[in-house]
Amino acid sequence: MDSLFLILFFISFLAFIIGMIKPNMVLSWSPEAKRKRKHVAKYYGIGTVVFFTLFAITTPPTSESAVKSEQTEKEEAEEEDNEAVKEEEEENAKKEAEEQAKQEAEEKQAKIEAEEQAKKEAEEQAKKEAEEQAKKEAEEQAKKEAEEQAKKEAEEAARNAETMAQTQAVKMAEDYLNYTAFSRTGLIQQLEFEGFSNADATYAVDKISVDWRAQAVQMAQDYLDYTAFSRSGLIQQLEFEGFSNADATYAVDEVGL
């Protein structure tokens, strides 16, 4: 408010000075008869005194103004300090948040890497165990096959390792078959008659490859070439020689009897 009165004081004072020189300029709003210096002094002189007085009244004491100014400065300083503290706190909070976020990100990354490492190690361990298991199974399979092969070779060797008696029995069985027809049991009995054991005779007969039905047909033909037979009689004769009824019947059918 004191500033307003100060402005009005300067305006009135300026108008008073101008009016003292040229009353018409400041009293243009007044009737021409009143455009005199005395009216300028009346209006603007009084106004100047009044506004100055009001200015003096409304102007606060110097000490109060100084205190108010000091208080204002203090408040501004405190406000600046508070703002600085607030900014610092915000900066610290932001910094702490960034550090916390960075730490969490590092922990998360470390956890992911640890999980990936554990997964990789588990896969490698599983792969290693699978390879070892496969190797073990392959070794066991190879060992089993080797044992079976060795057993088979041993059995084959045992089968092939004929005794002298067996070799002679085989030779004699072949000689008899080259001479005449025999049934399986008939040839075994013939070899036993020649002095071979039943085991060696059986070995020899089983060792050679013989079509016993063909032998039955040959013997049936030999009998018919030698003498006459009825159908049933020839079948009985072939059965007597050691052929089965099926082979004997087949042979008789083959010779047309």
C-alpha positions as a Markdown table, in Angstrom:
| # | Residue | x | y | z |
|---|---|---|---|---|
| 1 | Met | 0.0 | 0.0 | 0.0 |
| 2 | Asp | 2.8 | 2.4 | 0.8 |
| 3 | Ser | 4.1 | 2.0 | -2.8 |
| 4 | Leu | 0.8 | 3.1 | -4.2 |
| 5 | Phe | 0.7 | 6.2 | -2.1 |
| 6 | Leu | 4.3 | 6.9 | -3.1 |
| 7 | Ile | 3.4 | 6.7 | -6.8 |
| 8 | Leu | 0.4 | 9.0 | -6.3 |
| 9 | Phe | 2.6 | 11.4 | -4.4 |
| 10 | Phe | 5.0 | 11.6 | -7.3 |
| 11 | Ile | 2.1 | 12.1 | -9.8 |
| 12 | Ser | 0.6 | 14.9 | -7.7 |
| 13 | Phe | 3.9 | 16.5 | -7.2 |
| 14 | Leu | 4.7 | 16.4 | -10.9 |
| 15 | Ala | 1.3 | 17.7 | -11.8 |
| 16 | Phe | 1.7 | 20.5 | -9.3 |
| 17 | Ile | 5.1 | 21.6 | -10.8 |
| 18 | Ile | 3.7 | 21.5 | -14.3 |
| 19 | Gly | 0.5 | 23.3 | -13.3 |
| 20 | Met | 2.6 | 26.0 | -11.8 |
| 21 | Ile | 4.1 | 26.6 | -15.2 |
| 22 | Lys | 1.1 | 25.8 | -17.4 |
| 23 | Pro | -2.1 | 25.4 | -15.5 |
| 24 | Asn | -4.1 | 24.4 | -18.6 |
| 25 | Met | -2.2 | 21.2 | -19.0 |
| 26 | Val | -3.2 | 19.8 | -15.7 |
| 27 | Leu | -6.6 | 21.4 | -15.3 |
| 28 | Ser | -8.0 | 20.6 | -18.8 |
| 29 | Trp | -10.8 | 18.7 | -17.1 |
| 30 | Ser | -11.7 | 21.9 | -15.1 |
| 31 | Pro | -13.8 | 24.9 | -16.4 |
| 32 | Glu | -11.6 | 27.5 | -18.1 |
| 33 | Ala | -12.3 | 30.1 | -15.4 |
| 34 | Lys | -10.7 | 27.8 | -12.8 |
| 35 | Arg | -7.6 | 27.1 | -14.8 |
| 36 | Lys | -5.5 | 29.2 | -12.5 |
| 37 | Arg | -2.3 | 28.5 | -10.5 |
| 38 | Lys | -4.2 | 28.9 | -7.2 |
| 39 | His | -6.5 | 26.0 | -8.3 |
| 40 | Val | -3.5 | 24.0 | -9.2 |
| 41 | Ala | -2.0 | 24.6 | -5.8 |
| 42 | Lys | -5.4 | 23.8 | -4.2 |
| 43 | Tyr | -5.9 | 20.5 | -6.0 |
| 44 | Tyr | -2.5 | 19.1 | -6.6 |
| 45 | Gly | -0.7 | 20.8 | -3.7 |
| 46 | Ile | -3.2 | 19.3 | -1.2 |
| 47 | Gly | -3.0 | 16.0 | -3.1 |
| 48 | Thr | 0.7 | 16.0 | -2.9 |
| 49 | Val | 0.6 | 16.7 | 0.9 |
| 50 | Val | -2.1 | 14.1 | 1.5 |
| 51 | Phe | -0.4 | 11.3 | -0.5 |
| 52 | Phe | 2.9 | 12.1 | 1.1 |
| 53 | Thr | 1.3 | 11.9 | 4.5 |
| 54 | Leu | -0.4 | 8.6 | 3.7 |
| 55 | Phe | 2.8 | 7.3 | 2.3 |
| 56 | Ala | 4.6 | 8.2 | 5.6 |
| 57 | Ile | 1.8 | 6.6 | 7.6 |
| 58 | Thr | 1.7 | 3.4 | 5.7 |
| 59 | Thr | 5.5 | 3.0 | 5.4 |
| 60 | Pro | 6.6 | 0.4 | 8.0 |
| 61 | Pro | 9.4 | 1.5 | 10.3 |
| 62 | Thr | 12.9 | 0.8 | 9.2 |
| 63 | Ser | 13.6 | -1.7 | 11.9 |
| 64 | Glu | 10.4 | -3.6 | 11.2 |
| 65 | Ser | 11.2 | -3.6 | 7.5 |
| 66 | Ala | 14.7 | -4.8 | 8.2 |
| 67 | Val | 13.4 | -7.5 | 10.5 |
| 68 | Lys | 10.8 | -8.5 | 7.9 |
| 69 | Ser | 13.4 | -8.5 | 5.2 |
| 70 | Glu | 15.7 | -10.5 | 7.3 |
| 71 | Gln | 12.9 | -12.9 | 8.2 |
| 72 | Thr | 12.0 | -13.1 | 4.5 |
| 73 | Glu | 15.6 | -13.8 | 3.6 |
| 74 | Lys | 15.9 | -16.3 | 6.4 |
| 75 | Glu | 12.7 | -18.0 | 5.2 |
| 76 | Glu | 13.9 | -18.0 | 1.7 |
| 77 | Ala | 17.3 | -19.4 | 2.8 |
| 78 | Glu | 15.5 | -22.1 | 4.8 |
| 79 | Glu | 13.3 | -22.8 | 1.9 |
| 80 | Glu | 16.4 | -23.1 | -0.3 |
| 81 | Asp | 18.0 | -25.3 | 2.3 |
| 82 | Asn | 14.9 | -27.4 | 2.5 |
| 83 | Glu | 14.8 | -27.7 | -1.3 |
| 84 | Ala | 18.4 | -28.6 | -1.4 |
| 85 | Val | 17.9 | -31.2 | 1.3 |
| 86 | Lys | 14.9 | -32.5 | -0.5 |
| 87 | Glu | 16.8 | -32.6 | -3.8 |
| 88 | Glu | 19.6 | -34.4 | -2.1 |
| 89 | Glu | 17.2 | -36.9 | -0.5 |
| 90 | Glu | 15.6 | -37.4 | -3.9 |
| 91 | Glu | 19.0 | -37.9 | -5.5 |
| 92 | Asn | 20.0 | -40.3 | -2.8 |
| 93 | Ala | 16.7 | -42.2 | -3.0 |
| 94 | Lys | 17.1 | -42.3 | -6.8 |
| 95 | Lys | 20.7 | -43.5 | -6.5 |
| 96 | Glu | 19.7 | -46.1 | -3.9 |
| 97 | Ala | 16.8 | -47.3 | -6.2 |
| 98 | Glu | 19.2 | -47.6 | -9.1 |
| 99 | Glu | 21.8 | -49.5 | -7.0 |
| 100 | Gln | 19.0 | -51.7 | -5.7 |
| 101 | Ala | 17.7 | -52.3 | -9.2 |
| 102 | Lys | 21.3 | -53.0 | -10.4 |
| 103 | Gln | 21.9 | -55.4 | -7.5 |
| 104 | Glu | 18.6 | -57.2 | -8.2 |
| 105 | Ala | 19.4 | -57.4 | -11.9 |
| 106 | Glu | 22.9 | -58.8 | -11.0 |
| 107 | Glu | 21.4 | -61.3 | -8.6 |
| 108 | Lys | 18.8 | -62.4 | -11.2 |
| 109 | Gln | 21.5 | -62.7 | -13.8 |
| 110 | Ala | 23.7 | -64.7 | -11.4 |
| 111 | Lys | 20.7 | -67.0 | -10.6 |
| 112 | Ile | 20.0 | -67.5 | -14.3 |
| 113 | Glu | 23.6 | -68.3 | -15.0 |
| 114 | Ala | 23.7 | -70.7 | -12.0 |
| 115 | Glu | 20.6 | -72.5 | -13.2 |
| 116 | Glu | 22.0 | -72.7 | -16.7 |
| 117 | Gln | 25.3 | -74.0 | -15.4 |
| 118 | Ala | 23.5 | -76.6 | -13.2 |
| 119 | Lys | 21.3 | -77.6 | -16.2 |
| 120 | Lys | 24.4 | -77.9 | -18.4 |
| 121 | Glu | 26.2 | -80.0 | -15.8 |
| 122 | Ala | 23.1 | -82.2 | -15.3 |
| 123 | Glu | 22.9 | -82.8 | -19.1 |
| 124 | Glu | 26.6 | -83.5 | -19.3 |
| 125 | Gln | 26.3 | -85.9 | -16.3 |
| 126 | Ala | 23.3 | -87.6 | -17.9 |
| 127 | Lys | 25.1 | -87.9 | -21.2 |
| 128 | Lys | 28.2 | -89.3 | -19.5 |
| 129 | Glu | 26.1 | -91.8 | -17.6 |
| 130 | Ala | 24.3 | -92.8 | -20.8 |
| 131 | Glu | 27.6 | -93.2 | -22.7 |
| 132 | Glu | 29.0 | -95.3 | -19.8 |
| 133 | Gln | 25.8 | -97.4 | -19.7 |
| 134 | Ala | 25.9 | -97.8 | -23.5 |
| 135 | Lys | 29.6 | -98.7 | -23.3 |
| 136 | Lys | 28.9 | -101.2 | -20.5 |
| 137 | Glu | 26.0 | -102.8 | -22.4 |
| 138 | Ala | 28.1 | -102.9 | -25.6 |
| 139 | Glu | 31.0 | -104.6 | -23.6 |
| 140 | Glu | 28.5 | -107.0 | -22.0 |
| 141 | Gln | 27.0 | -107.8 | -25.4 |
| 142 | Ala | 30.4 | -108.2 | -27.0 |
| 143 | Lys | 31.4 | -110.5 | -24.1 |
| 144 | Lys | 28.2 | -112.5 | -24.4 |
| 145 | Glu | 28.6 | -112.8 | -28.2 |
| 146 | Ala | 32.3 | -113.8 | -27.7 |
| 147 | Glu | 31.3 | -116.4 | -25.1 |
| 148 | Glu | 28.5 | -117.7 | -27.4 |
| 149 | Gln | 30.9 | -117.8 | -30.4 |
| 150 | Ala | 33.5 | -119.6 | -28.3 |
| 151 | Lys | 30.9 | -122.0 | -27.1 |
| 152 | Lys | 29.7 | -122.6 | -30.6 |
| 153 | Glu | 33.2 | -123.1 | -31.9 |
| 154 | Ala | 33.9 | -125.5 | -29.1 |
| 155 | Glu | 30.8 | -127.4 | -29.8 |
| 156 | Glu | 31.6 | -127.4 | -33.5 |
| 157 | Ala | 35.1 | -128.5 | -32.7 |
| 158 | Ala | 33.8 | -131.2 | -30.5 |
| 159 | Arg | 31.4 | -132.3 | -33.3 |
| 160 | Asn | 34.2 | -132.2 | -35.8 |
| 161 | Ala | 36.7 | -133.9 | -33.5 |
| 162 | Glu | 35.8 | -137.4 | -34.6 |
| 163 | Thr | 37.5 | -140.4 | -33.0 |
| 164 | Met | 39.2 | -143.0 | -35.2 |
| 165 | Ala | 36.3 | -145.4 | -34.6 |
| 166 | Gln | 33.7 | -142.8 | -35.6 |
| 167 | Thr | 35.7 | -142.0 | -38.8 |
| 168 | Gln | 35.8 | -145.6 | -39.7 |
| 169 | Ala | 32.1 | -146.0 | -38.9 |
| 170 | Val | 31.3 | -143.1 | -41.2 |
| 171 | Lys | 33.4 | -144.6 | -44.0 |
| 172 | Met | 31.8 | -148.0 | -43.7 |
| 173 | Ala | 28.3 | -146.5 | -43.6 |
| 174 | Glu | 29.1 | -144.7 | -46.9 |
| 175 | Asp | 30.5 | -147.9 | -48.4 |
| 176 | Tyr | 27.3 | -149.9 | -47.5 |
| 177 | Leu | 25.1 | -147.2 | -49.0 |
| 178 | Asn | 27.1 | -147.3 | -52.2 |
| 179 | Tyr | 26.6 | -151.0 | -52.3 |
| 180 | Thr | 22.9 | -151.4 | -51.4 |
| 181 | Ala | 19.9 | -149.6 | -49.8 |
| 182 | Phe | 19.4 | -149.4 | -46.0 |
| 183 | Ser | 17.0 | -147.9 | -43.6 |
| 184 | Arg | 18.4 | -145.8 | -40.8 |
| 185 | Thr | 18.0 | -148.5 | -38.1 |
| 186 | Gly | 19.1 | -151.2 | -40.5 |
| 187 | Leu | 22.4 | -149.4 | -41.2 |
| 188 | Ile | 23.0 | -148.8 | -37.5 |
| 189 | Gln | 22.4 | -152.5 | -36.8 |
| 190 | Gln | 24.7 | -153.5 | -39.7 |
| 191 | Leu | 27.5 | -151.3 | -38.3 |
| 192 | Glu | 27.0 | -152.8 | -34.9 |
| 193 | Phe | 27.2 | -156.2 | -36.5 |
| 194 | Glu | 30.5 | -155.1 | -37.9 |
| 195 | Gly | 31.7 | -154.4 | -34.4 |
| 196 | Phe | 31.1 | -150.7 | -33.9 |
| 197 | Ser | 29.4 | -149.5 | -30.7 |
| 198 | Asn | 25.9 | -148.2 | -30.9 |
| 199 | Ala | 27.2 | -144.7 | -30.2 |
| 200 | Asp | 29.7 | -144.7 | -33.0 |
| 201 | Ala | 27.3 | -146.4 | -35.4 |
| 202 | Thr | 24.6 | -143.8 | -34.6 |
| 203 | Tyr | 27.1 | -141.0 | -35.0 |
| 204 | Ala | 28.2 | -142.3 | -38.4 |
| 205 | Val | 24.6 | -142.7 | -39.7 |
| 206 | Asp | 23.7 | -139.2 | -38.5 |
| 207 | Lys | 26.9 | -137.8 | -39.8 |
| 208 | Ile | 26.2 | -138.7 | -43.5 |
| 209 | Ser | 23.4 | -137.0 | -45.5 |
| 210 | Val | 20.8 | -139.6 | -46.6 |
| 211 | Asp | 17.4 | -139.5 | -48.1 |
| 212 | Trp | 15.8 | -142.4 | -46.2 |
| 213 | Arg | 12.7 | -142.4 | -48.4 |
| 214 | Ala | 14.8 | -142.7 | -51.5 |
| 215 | Gln | 16.6 | -145.6 | -49.7 |
| 216 | Ala | 13.1 | -147.2 | -49.1 |
| 217 | Val | 12.2 | -146.8 | -52.8 |
| 218 | Gln | 15.6 | -148.3 | -53.9 |
| 219 | Met | 15.2 | -151.3 | -51.5 |
| 220 | Ala | 11.6 | -151.9 | -52.7 |
| 221 | Gln | 12.8 | -152.0 | -56.3 |
| 222 | Asp | 15.7 | -154.3 | -55.4 |
| 223 | Tyr | 13.2 | -156.7 | -53.8 |
| 224 | Leu | 10.9 | -156.6 | -56.8 |
| 225 | Asp | 13.9 | -157.2 | -59.1 |
| 226 | Tyr | 14.8 | -160.3 | -57.0 |
| 227 | Thr | 11.3 | -161.8 | -56.3 |
| 228 | Ala | 7.6 | -161.1 | -56.4 |
| 229 | Phe | 5.7 | -159.4 | -53.6 |
| 230 | Ser | 2.2 | -158.3 | -52.8 |
| 231 | Arg | 1.7 | -154.7 | -51.9 |
| 232 | Ser | 1.1 | -155.4 | -48.2 |
| 233 | Gly | 3.9 | -158.0 | -48.2 |
| 234 | Leu | 6.4 | -155.6 | -49.6 |
| 235 | Ile | 5.3 | -152.9 | -47.1 |
| 236 | Gln | 5.8 | -155.4 | -44.2 |
| 237 | Gln | 9.2 | -156.4 | -45.6 |
| 238 | Leu | 10.3 | -152.8 | -45.7 |
| 239 | Glu | 9.1 | -152.2 | -42.2 |
| 240 | Phe | 11.1 | -155.4 | -41.2 |
| 241 | Glu | 14.1 | -153.7 | -42.7 |
| 242 | Gly | 13.6 | -150.8 | -40.4 |
| 243 | Phe | 11.6 | -148.3 | -42.5 |
| 244 | Ser | 8.6 | -146.6 | -41.0 |
| 245 | Asn | 5.2 | -147.5 | -42.3 |
| 246 | Ala | 4.9 | -144.0 | -44.0 |
| 247 | Asp | 8.3 | -144.5 | -45.8 |
| 248 | Ala | 7.5 | -148.1 | -46.7 |
| 249 | Thr | 4.1 | -147.1 | -48.1 |
| 250 | Tyr | 5.6 | -144.2 | -50.0 |
| 251 | Ala | 8.2 | -146.5 | -51.5 |
| 252 | Val | 5.7 | -149.1 | -52.6 |
| 253 | Asp | 3.6 | -146.3 | -54.2 |
| 254 | Glu | 6.7 | -145.0 | -56.0 |
| 255 | Val | 7.5 | -148.4 | -57.6 |
| 256 | Gly | 3.9 | -148.7 | -58.8 |
| 257 | Leu | 2.7 | -151.7 | -56.7 |
